[in-house]
């Protein structure tokens, strides 16, 4: 059981709705960290921006992020 209640409904919050829609389109549902960070939309936005900027930086080989995501999901027992 999670210690922090997960948020899956954006309510009337436009920022959360946009982030939720984008993530559901990409993954089919919301990822657990998104549901937890949704308690503080500015932190959620910043975390998403950081992840996106790392991918866009060109510092990592293009195929490496997908392999990292797969490996982390495997370690965590997540059927990604």
C-alpha angles and dihedrals in degrees: 000000000000118000092215119054110246117231116219100160118070092202110193094332107120095196093052091046092054093048093045092049092050093049094046089051091051100041107016092245141021119289115237096245089055091053091052097043090049087085086077110032095190090057091046091051092048093049091050091047091051092051092047093048091052090053093046095045094085090223092116125058108262096247097043100082092057090051091048091050091050093048094049091048090051092049090050093047092244117150094226 
